[in-house]
Amino acid sequence: VIDGNDPYGGFKQLGSADLFEIFIGDLNYCVEHSKLEPGKFDSPGSFLYPSQGASLALLGKMYLHQKSYGQAYEYLKRVVDSGAYALEMSPDASLAKDSKELIWGLLAGSGSQQESYEDVLKGNAYVPFITYTEVLLSASECAYRSGNSGEALNYLNRVRRARNLPLASEADFIEFLRSTWQSELKGFGSYFAFLRRNDLAIGQLNIEGYQQLLPIPQRDIDSNPKLVQNPGWKKKDE
């Protein structure tokens, strides 16, 4: 957040709760001033103007990370019920030109984000930010955590059916959801967050507890001594 009175670059560090409130307000504004329709990503700048579907999905993701499952589900269900998007037969197909699944993305080769997604591009047209697969799996997680196992299983099996995977059952539901998220969204940037909020990251990734919160880049701390590093992370020379 910009602070004109701050001598160190004009920025002030905020906590997650403060940032959450800012982003929620901005995204609700976007929902009110955009249409619910498939996005168009045919120019480098088009990703800056997401559709209503992208804003709704982002709101759903934010509330999901807060474990506010009921509120997250309301936003995600609006995307699902809109009929504006459809599953493709594979992760690669979801990133191809004219994909019916991509809700928000970036034209491949049009920005620095490409390096972060190099494992999933492999000649595909788009860098993924949000896909319909993620929306359905997120809705499944919300329904399950809210006690509606029937709807949770329905959303999960929509994805598994489209990708020709054996249908999931209520037994070991979270493991079915985890394995689907891992295989169908591998490299899309959302699997770590799923593991963390479901208390699976430490066991699945063999990491320490503090590593569930990513470090602030050291170059940013060096440029502004008012920034405080996240707990557990230290300089390499310490």
Rosetta blueprint (number, residue, H / E / L):
1 V L
2 I E
3 D L
4 G L
5 N L
6 D L
7 P L
8 Y L
9 G L
10 G L
11 F E
12 K L
13 Q L
14 L L
15 G L
16 S H
17 A H
18 D H
19 L H
20 F H
21 E H
22 I H
23 F H
24 I H
25 G H
26 D H
27 L H
28 N H
29 Y H
30 C H
31 V H
32 E H
33 H L
34 S L
35 K L
36 L L
37 E L
38 P L
39 G L
40 K L
41 F L
42 D L
43 S L
44 P L
45 G L
46 S H
47 F H
48 L H
49 Y L
50 P L
51 S L
52 Q H
53 G H
54 A H
55 S H
56 L H
57 A H
58 L H
59 L H
60 G H
61 K H
62 M H
63 Y H
64 L H
65 H H
66 Q L
67 K L
68 S L
69 Y H
70 G H
71 Q H
72 A H
73 Y H
74 E H
75 Y H
76 L H
77 K H
78 R H
79 V H
80 V H
81 D H
82 S H
83 G L
84 A L
85 Y L
86 A L
87 L L
88 E L
89 M L
90 S L
91 P H
92 D H
93 A H
94 S H
95 L L
96 A L
97 K L
98 D L
99 S L
100 K L
101 E L
102 L E
103 I E
104 W E
105 G E
106 L E
107 L E
108 A L
109 G L
110 S L
111 G L
112 S H
113 Q H
114 Q H
115 E H
116 S H
117 Y H
118 E H
119 D H
120 V H
121 L H
122 K L
123 G L
124 N L
125 A L
126 Y E
127 V E
128 P E
129 F E
130 I E
131 T E
132 Y H
133 T H
134 E H
135 V H
136 L H
137 L H
138 S H
139 A H
140 S H
141 E H
142 C H
143 A H
144 Y H
145 R H
146 S L
147 G L
148 N L
149 S H
150 G H
151 E H
152 A H
153 L H
154 N H
155 Y H
156 L H
157 N H
158 R H
159 V H
160 R H
161 R H
162 A H
163 R L
164 N L
165 L L
166 P L
167 L L
168 A L
169 S L
170 E L
171 A L
172 D L
173 F H
174 I H
175 E H
176 F H
177 L H
178 R H
179 S H
180 T H
181 W H
182 Q H
183 S H
184 E H
185 L L
186 K L
187 G L
188 F L
189 G L
190 S L
191 Y H
192 F H
193 A H
194 F H
195 L H
196 R H
197 R H
198 N L
199 D L
200 L L
201 A H
202 I H
203 G H
204 Q H
205 L H
206 N L
207 I L
208 E L
209 G H
210 Y H
211 Q H
212 Q H
213 L L
214 L L
215 P L
216 I L
217 P L
218 Q H
219 R H
220 D H
221 I H
222 D H
223 S H
224 N L
225 P L
226 K L
227 L L
228 V L
229 Q L
230 N L
231 P L
232 G L
233 W L
234 K L
235 K L
236 K L
237 D L
238 E L
